[in-house]
Amino acid sequence: MSIKVFNTLGRRKEEFQPNNPPLVKMYTCGPTVYDHTHIGHARMYVSFDGIKRYLQLRGYKVIHVQNITDIDDKIIKKSIETGRPWNEIVDEYTREYLELLEELRVRPHYNPRVTMHIGDIIKFIQRLVEKGYAYESNGSVYFDVDKYEYYGELSGRLSKDLWGQEEEFVSEKRHPYDFVLWKRRKPMEPYWDSPWGPGRPGWHIECSVMSTRYLGERIDIHGGGEDLVFPHHENEKAQSEAALGVRPWVKYWLHTGYLTIGGEKMSKSLKNIIPLKDALRELTAPILRLWILSVHYRSRLEYNETIINQARKLYDRLVSSESIIEKKLLEASKSHYDKDEDVERMKTLSSIILGFHEALSDDFNFGEANKYLWEFTRFVHAELQYSESGALALVAKEFSDHLNAVYSYRTTGEGGISFELFKEVVDLLIEVRSELRKNKMYELSDKIRDKLGSLGITVLDYRNRSEWVLRK
Ligand SMILES: [Zn+2]
């Protein structure tokens, strides 16, 4: 089953064919670390994590880079407003961001920071100057937009009237729409030395530089929120294709939709921003992930009680389904998987699995895929529960492993021990406990049973043996 992706460049669905399969090079624009990470950021991070994980499930080897903007106008503004040193602000929010990303189970291979790549940035800008795409003016360096003939093709802004931006230094630029690559030093601002004098990088250049540094000159997927298409991604594209002499620099541009709270766009001016750490505390990562991955990544995502409750319910259903599957596997292993004729139910399960893959192969349609998650849990509760087929239990187990690989909702396994190891440890405990019971050491054996019970593991005692099931 081939995968199709909607490419912002060209605005159409295309067959997904990375430059060098099975390798997929993916770059996503990370945060400017001057304030708390919020659920709008999380929406972007988890959406691309879902895409990455699905590609991995389909056998692709994904290398993912997500940058950290640790020097920018917003950081300096915050430093002036609060009287705190800029690097102290940056350290605080970088730490928070990385901790939350880990808790969210989003794990880029590299999280490069701008201030660690100033030398690379200067070299990249020099290359643009040498090639005639950039010019120095009054200690700053600008990209000469007129020199790059494809400007506007990503955002669809093909007319110069739509390029008006960066009014700040308009008098020293060749054209008002030229954008800054290197900003000369202003009093009280952090700076680095460069061939053009002391200053600091403009915002857009960092992504061209750090993506090249970690992924090479061609990228398969470049992602970000839809608000980044113009000017940020348009400018990144112009810089990279001009400096590197490659086209297309990025094969597939993917953009996530925005987030609304009670129908309103989340924004600083509306004061309705929900910090990610608060949302994680209330919902936990598995539920937050299920909520974010309940709609298409390009669609609007709404945050309200009803929708969050759906994610909560789905989580409960998935966990209780896993418990049923484990129980069925246990039963099946005892009967040596010999009762595997359950043709009708196998057909139903196969069609659920197929539907799930069809949904995600169609531009990673998590909204459609979500329906199959519900269908799967209904199947497990209403069908698998009453089947004696070991084969059916095995297929259900494999599918639930695949679901977890994409959604990462299990609390055991990911980031900690694997489920297999977890199972072996509990098996060992049950065995030790059986020995205790044989030797009539009931006080200790009851203590183990009660403790396991409080951890969500029910121990079932029979005459000569014990079994366990994982409750939700
Ligand atoms: Zn970027």
Residues whose N, C-alpha, C, O or C-beta is under 5 A from the ligand:
A	BS01	ZN	C29 C207
